Amino acid sequence: MDDIGEAIGRGFFRAIGYILAEIFFGTICYWVGWPVCKILTFGKYPSSKQVVYLDDYSGQRDGFWCSAIGLLVIIVLCVFVFQHFNV
């Protein structure tokens, strides 16, 4: 009986990890970071060939830096909002 509960728990945490990694980092952070990368590099990165669409993000690593910049922007905005509104 312990093995069944352990397998269910492991599957649940894998699903949560997938949601965080693929959906949040792969889509939301990418689309937040994409315009920031374009502005910071004066339109050179990412090029139009490197744009990663939602369905093929998992197969490419070109969008990692855009996603990382997007995550950084989201964290900075959250810190700013929390400090500004004293939350």
C-alpha positions as CSV (number, residue, x, y, z in Angstrom):
1,M,0.0,0.0,0.0
2,D,2.9,2.3,0.7
3,D,4.2,1.8,-2.9
4,I,0.9,3.0,-4.4
5,G,0.9,6.2,-2.3
6,E,4.5,6.8,-3.1
7,A,3.9,6.4,-6.8
8,I,0.9,8.7,-6.7
9,G,2.9,11.3,-4.8
10,R,5.8,11.1,-7.2
11,G,3.5,11.5,-10.2
12,F,1.8,14.5,-8.5
13,F,5.2,16.3,-7.9
14,R,6.3,15.5,-11.5
15,A,3.1,17.2,-12.8
16,I,3.8,20.2,-10.7
17,G,7.4,20.3,-11.9
18,Y,6.2,20.1,-15.5
19,I,3.7,22.9,-15.0
20,L,6.4,25.1,-13.5
21,A,9.1,24.3,-16.0
22,E,7.2,24.1,-19.3
23,I,4.2,26.2,-18.9
24,F,5.4,29.0,-16.6
25,F,9.1,29.2,-17.7
26,G,8.6,28.1,-21.3
27,T,5.7,30.3,-22.2
28,I,5.0,33.1,-19.7
29,C,8.6,33.9,-19.0
30,Y,9.6,33.7,-22.6
31,W,6.9,36.1,-23.8
32,V,7.8,38.5,-21.0
33,G,11.5,38.3,-21.8
34,W,11.3,38.5,-25.5
35,P,10.6,42.2,-25.8
36,V,13.1,43.0,-23.1
37,C,15.8,41.1,-25.0
38,K,14.8,42.9,-28.2
39,I,15.1,46.3,-26.5
40,L,18.4,45.5,-24.8
41,T,20.1,44.1,-27.9
42,F,18.5,46.7,-30.2
43,G,16.6,44.1,-32.1
44,K,19.5,41.6,-32.8
45,Y,18.5,38.8,-30.3
46,P,16.4,36.8,-30.8
47,S,16.3,36.9,-34.6
48,S,13.2,36.1,-36.5
49,K,14.5,32.6,-37.1
50,Q,15.0,32.0,-33.3
51,V,11.5,32.9,-32.2
52,V,10.1,30.0,-30.3
53,Y,6.4,29.4,-30.5
54,L,4.4,27.7,-27.8
55,D,4.2,24.3,-29.5
56,D,8.0,23.8,-30.2
57,Y,9.6,25.4,-27.2
58,S,10.4,22.2,-25.5
59,G,12.5,21.0,-28.4
60,Q,14.7,24.1,-28.7
61,R,17.1,25.8,-26.3
62,D,17.3,29.1,-28.3
63,G,14.6,30.6,-26.0
64,F,16.4,29.9,-22.7
65,W,17.9,33.4,-22.4
66,C,14.6,35.1,-23.2
67,S,12.9,32.9,-20.6
68,A,15.6,33.7,-18.0
69,I,15.4,37.4,-18.7
70,G,11.6,37.1,-18.4
71,L,11.8,35.3,-15.1
72,L,14.2,38.1,-13.8
73,V,11.7,40.8,-15.0
74,I,8.8,39.0,-13.3
75,I,10.8,38.7,-10.0
76,V,11.9,42.4,-10.1
77,L,8.3,43.5,-10.8
78,C,7.0,41.5,-7.9
79,V,9.6,42.9,-5.5
80,F,8.8,46.4,-6.7
81,V,5.1,46.0,-6.3
82,F,5.4,44.3,-2.9
83,Q,7.6,47.1,-1.6
84,H,5.6,49.9,-3.2
85,F,2.3,48.8,-1.8
86,N,3.8,47.5,1.5
87,V,2.3,44.0,1.1
